[in-house]
Amino acid sequence: MYNAIALENAYCAHNYLPLPVVLVEGDGVYVWDDKGRRYLDMMSAYSAVSHGHRHPRLLQALYEQAGKLAVVSRAYHSDKLGPFAKYACELTGMDRALPMNTGAEAVETAIKAARKWAYKVKGVENDKAEIIVCAGNFHGRTTTIVGFSSEQQYRDGFGPFSPGFKAVPFGDSKALEQAITRNTAAFLVEPIQGEGGILVPTPGYLAACAEICRKHNVLLICDEVQTGLGRTGKLLACQHENVRPDGLILGKALGGGLLPVSLFLARHEVMDVFQPGDHGSTFGGNPLACAVGLTALRVLVEEQLAERSRELGAYLKEQLAALQSPLIKEVRGQGLLLGMEFHADKISARQVCEQLMQNGLLSKETHATVVRFAPPLVITRNQIDDAVAIIRSTLADLSNGNNQATPPPSLARRK
Ligand SMILES: *Cc1c(COP(=O)(O)O)cnc(C)c1O
């Protein structure tokens, strides 16, 4: 048998540092490694697997459509794109949708739409449009997007960057208003910063931003690639504040844990700036992705995954907050998007994740001190109890100095 980790290390770019586990199978909230060990998946692939692994209805939609027609490009119509776009628009209260594949592509689409809207509708002078973003943002990894990241590592070595972006502190609506000029096209924001460390702004923030944007004729674009589709306990996180943005970005869970499927959705006035030939994607909106995406949305509604997320998220948060380990600094988040921050001088989030893995629970650190707990939304109360029991005993071991975690895999270069 080959050594999967050694092969990856030898032949793949080292742009990730995975936990040393080789996964071979998944079902619901569980995954199995190559030695047959079972793990509770408390990561859900950064919320891409909100429906759980191998959801039967999603699998059926995938198989059925794959056996019929999968990819045709947008050179033609297909019978699957219209129904998917209609359902997505009706569900989110948007007028039109533009299908892409990854989250970053949908963010790029939003940026292009906002700029073109600024020139064609708002009347901003050519090439002067500005987009306001938040410090600590995460919107993907393209060169344009990392150019307005405040994370030094995401940018280092990848310049020169695209101009036209301005950052304000996250959670500060006054700073947003002060940053707006007559050239401002849009404010691009995550309702909760996921990669930023599961940062939840104070209540009223997003509603205040929406008000400010409306007042100054600036588009509010919510990146709900991670927070959307039930993750925070509502279909969209912006619904916690009764905010209807001008543009909405969905991805991750939209692919039902099977495929990359993303959408940029917007009001007519915004989306109608696109003319044939302005923008596109070979795979975006392909029939296979649309069949899976539509089923992913239907399952979300029919299985009431947002409601589950709200109830079980509150339950999990309560259990985690009651743990009382001296290592824990804070537990935060909304719905089933929770983060546990550790005291940096006591332990690293990476150490916690490695020990959790040893004990049968998979998570991942975000930054040095935060571990995320974001299981598939199909998780049950009993499974949450199992997870909490593992987290409790792991933290007890770690604070007693019984750290059995294996060191990270050596990233030795190919010989
Ligand atoms: C993951 C993520 C993206 C990027 O999605 P990819 O599919 O990895 O390109 C964009 N925005 C947010 C908020 C995300 O969490």
Ligand as a Chemical Component Dictionary entry (heavy atoms), coordinates in Angstrom:
data_LIG
# 
_chem_comp.id                   LIG 
_chem_comp.type                 NON-POLYMER 
_chem_comp.pdbx_formal_charge   0 
_chem_comp.three_letter_code    LIG 
# 
loop_
_chem_comp_atom.comp_id 
_chem_comp_atom.atom_id 
_chem_comp_atom.alt_atom_id 
_chem_comp_atom.type_symbol 
_chem_comp_atom.charge 
_chem_comp_atom.model_Cartn_x 
_chem_comp_atom.model_Cartn_y 
_chem_comp_atom.model_Cartn_z 
_chem_comp_atom.pdbx_ordinal 
LIG C1 C1 C 0 -14.435 30.032 1.537  1  
LIG C2 C2 C 0 -14.844 31.441 1.317  2  
LIG C3 C3 C 0 -14.670 32.074 0.066  3  
LIG C4 C4 C 0 -13.940 31.420 -1.071 4  
LIG O1 O1 O 0 -14.541 30.282 -1.549 5  
LIG P1 P1 P 0 -13.691 29.250 -2.458 6  
LIG O2 O2 O 0 -14.724 28.283 -2.936 7  
LIG O3 O3 O 0 -12.658 28.656 -1.590 8  
LIG O4 O4 O 0 -13.102 30.061 -3.567 9  
LIG C5 C5 C 0 -15.161 33.357 -0.086 10 
LIG N1 N1 N 0 -15.758 34.000 0.925  11 
LIG C6 C6 C 0 -15.939 33.438 2.135  12 
LIG C7 C7 C 0 -16.631 34.198 3.205  13 
LIG C8 C8 C 0 -15.465 32.149 2.380  14 
LIG O5 O5 O 0 -15.607 31.597 3.602  15 
# 
loop_
_chem_comp_bond.comp_id 
_chem_comp_bond.atom_id_1 
_chem_comp_bond.atom_id_2 
_chem_comp_bond.value_order 
_chem_comp_bond.pdbx_ordinal 
LIG C1 C2 SING 1  
LIG C2 C3 SING 2  
LIG C2 C8 DOUB 3  
LIG C3 C4 SING 4  
LIG C3 C5 DOUB 5  
LIG C4 O1 SING 6  
LIG O1 P1 SING 7  
LIG P1 O2 DOUB 8  
LIG P1 O3 SING 9  
LIG P1 O4 SING 10 
LIG C5 N1 SING 11 
LIG N1 C6 DOUB 12 
LIG C6 C7 SING 13 
LIG C6 C8 SING 14 
LIG C8 O5 SING 15 
# 
